Amino acid sequence: MIHNSSIEAIATEALIFKTGTKLKEIEKVVILETLKSQKFNRTHAARVLGIGIRTLQRKLKRYGLQEIGMVSLGEPEMAACSNA
């Protein structure tokens, strides 16, 4: 169920994707933008997205984004990930 406040939050920002964009890429971008709009509060972002917090955590892990927003000072940013 989407609440009016969620609709308003979503309606204020528009994302445009080219035809043929992979759904995984769209999902990743939507999650990132929602996290930004919610000041990287994962509980609030999950609520806006209409998914559970554990589902959001699994998706962040799947996309290698589990460290996003974990910087203690300054602008939240993604920590460097190494595949080595």
C-alpha positions in Angstrom: 0.0 0.0 0.0 1.4 3.4 -1.0 0.6 6.3 1.3 -0.1 9.8 0.1 3.2 11.1 1.5 5.0 8.4 -0.5 3.3 9.4 -3.7 4.2 13.0 -3.1 7.9 12.1 -2.4 8.0 10.0 -5.6 6.2 12.5 -7.7 8.7 15.3 -6.9 11.5 13.4 -8.6 11.3 11.8 -12.1 13.7 9.2 -13.4 13.9 8.6 -17.1 15.4 5.4 -18.5 16.1 4.4 -22.1 14.1 1.7 -23.6 15.9 -1.6 -23.1 17.5 -0.6 -19.8 17.9 -3.8 -17.7 15.4 -4.0 -14.8 18.3 -4.7 -12.4 19.9 -1.3 -13.4 16.6 0.5 -13.0 16.0 -1.1 -9.6 19.5 -0.2 -8.5 19.1 3.5 -9.5 15.6 3.7 -7.9 17.0 2.3 -4.6 19.9 4.7 -4.6 17.8 7.7 -5.4 15.3 6.7 -2.7 18.0 6.3 -0.2 19.3 9.8 -1.1 15.8 11.3 -0.8 15.5 9.7 2.7 18.9 10.9 3.8 20.2 7.3 3.7 17.7 6.1 6.3 17.2 2.5 5.2 14.0 2.0 7.2 12.4 5.0 5.6 13.6 4.1 2.2 12.2 0.6 2.5 8.9 2.0 3.5 8.8 4.4 0.6 9.8 1.6 -1.8 7.0 -0.6 -0.3 9.5 -3.4 0.7 10.7 -4.7 4.0 14.0 -3.6 5.5 15.5 -7.1 5.1 14.5 -7.1 1.4 16.3 -3.7 1.0 19.3 -5.0 2.8 19.5 -8.1 0.5 19.2 -5.9 -2.6 21.9 -3.6 -1.4 24.1 -6.6 -0.8 23.3 -8.0 -4.3 24.3 -4.7 -5.9 27.4 -4.4 -3.7 26.0 -1.3 -2.1 25.8 -2.4 1.5 28.3 0.3 2.6 26.4 3.2 1.1 25.6 6.0 3.5 27.8 4.6 6.2 30.2 7.6 6.3 30.1 9.2 9.7 31.1 12.8 8.8 30.1 14.9 5.8 28.1 13.9 2.8 27.0 10.3 2.8 28.8 8.4 0.1 29.6 4.8 -1.0 32.7 3.2 0.5 35.2 1.9 -2.0 34.5 -1.8 -2.9 37.4 -4.0 -3.9 36.9 -7.1 -6.0 40.5 -8.3 -5.4 
